[in-house]
Every structure is written in structure tokens, then in C-alpha cells.
């Protein structure tokens, strides 16, 4: 009689699948629970490489939305400024009795 049972190929395969499954679950848990972005930023700041943060750490979607909203509001403000400048120029021209020359006729 044998003292030890000889594990067949199916038992070894099952054990390998269990180990691989546990490794995948462990990796997924680390990806979900750890904040690698903040860790990278603090590490770069502590080593004096603040300039590399924008290169190495991509912005989040909320940061991208905020930047787009900021650019949009700046563009809208610029358009309002241009409209106001045009109105001011018309007022100055009227005060100084300046007429704009007519555009030359096309041949």
C-alpha cells in the first residue's frame, strides 16, 4: 500500500488554477484600493521633481472637465470684451465725428 497518494494531473491543474485565480484577485484588489496617483505625486514632490508630475501623472477626468470649463469661460469673457471694445470704439468715433471710409468697390 502506498503511504502517499500520487496527485494526478487534474489535481495539479486545479491547484495551479486556484493559485493563479488568487494572484489575479490580489492584483485587482491592489488596483482598486491603492491610490498610486497620489503616491506618485507625493514621491515626486518629496524628491524635488515637481516638474515631472505633469509628464508622469495624467490628469483625472474631473480635472480635464474643470480645465475645459475654465478655457470656455475665458473664451466667453474674451468675446464679451471684444463686443465691449467695439461699442466703445463706435462711441469714441461718434464723439470725434470720425467716419469710416467706404470699402473700395470690387472690379
C-alpha positions in Angstrom: 0.0 0.0 0.0 1.2 3.5 -0.8 1.8 5.9 2.0 1.1 9.0 -0.1 -1.5 9.5 -2.8 0.0 10.4 -6.1 -1.6 13.6 -7.2 -2.8 13.2 -10.8 -2.6 15.9 -13.5 -6.1 17.1 -12.7 -5.3 17.9 -9.1 -2.1 19.8 -10.1 -4.1 21.7 -12.7 -6.8 22.6 -10.2 -4.1 23.8 -7.7 -2.4 25.9 -10.3 -5.8 27.5 -11.3 -6.5 28.3 -7.7 -3.1 29.9 -7.3 -3.5 31.9 -10.5 -7.0 33.0 -9.5 -5.8 34.2 -6.1 -3.0 36.2 -7.8 -5.4 37.8 -10.2 -7.8 38.7 -7.3 -4.8 40.1 -5.3 -3.7 42.3 -8.3 -7.3 43.6 -8.9 -7.6 44.4 -5.2 -4.4 46.4 -5.3 -5.5 48.2 -8.4 -8.8 49.2 -6.9 -7.8 50.0 -3.3 -4.5 51.7 -3.7 -4.1 55.3 -4.8 -1.0 55.1 -7.0 -1.6 58.5 -8.5 -1.4 60.4 -5.2 1.6 58.2 -4.1 3.5 59.1 -7.3 2.7 62.8 -6.9 3.9 62.9 -3.3 7.0 60.9 -4.1 7.9 63.2 -6.9 7.3 66.3 -4.7 9.4 64.8 -1.9 12.3 64.1 -4.3 12.2 67.6 -5.8 10.9 66.6 -9.2 7.7 68.7 -9.2 8.2 69.5 -12.9 7.8 65.9 -13.9 4.4 65.5 -12.2 2.5 66.7 -15.3 4.6 64.4 -17.6 4.2 61.3 -15.5 0.8 61.6 -13.8 -2.1 62.1 -16.2 -5.0 64.4 -15.1 -8.2 62.8 -14.0 -11.4 63.2 -16.0 -12.7 65.7 -13.5 -9.5 67.8 -13.8 -9.9 67.7 -17.6 -13.5 68.8 -17.3 -12.5 71.7 -15.0 -9.8 72.8 -17.4 -12.2 72.7 -20.3 -14.8 74.8 -18.4 -12.1 77.3 -17.5 -11.0 77.6 -21.1 -14.6 78.0 -22.2 -15.3 80.7 -19.6 -12.1 82.6 -20.6 -13.2 82.4 -24.3 -16.6 83.7 -23.4 -15.1 86.6 -21.4 -12.8 87.4 -24.3 -15.8 87.6 -26.7 -17.6 89.9 -24.3 -14.5 92.1 -24.0 -14.3 92.4 -27.8 -18.0 93.3 -28.0 -17.5 96.0 -25.4 -14.4 97.3 -27.2 -16.4 97.6 -30.4 -19.1 99.5 -28.7 -16.5 101.8 -27.1 -14.9 102.5 -30.4 -18.2 103.4 -32.0 -18.8 105.8 -29.1 -15.4 107.4 -29.5 -15.8 107.7 -33.3 -19.2 109.4 -32.7 -17.8 111.8 -30.2 -14.9 112.7 -32.5 -17.1 112.8 -35.6 -14.9 110.2 -37.3 -16.4 108.5 -40.3 -15.1 105.2 -41.6 -14.0 105.2 -45.2 -16.2 103.2 -47.6 -14.7 100.0 -48.8 -13.4 100.2 -52.3 -15.7 98.7 -55.0 -14.6 95.3 -56.4 -13.6 95.5 -60.1 
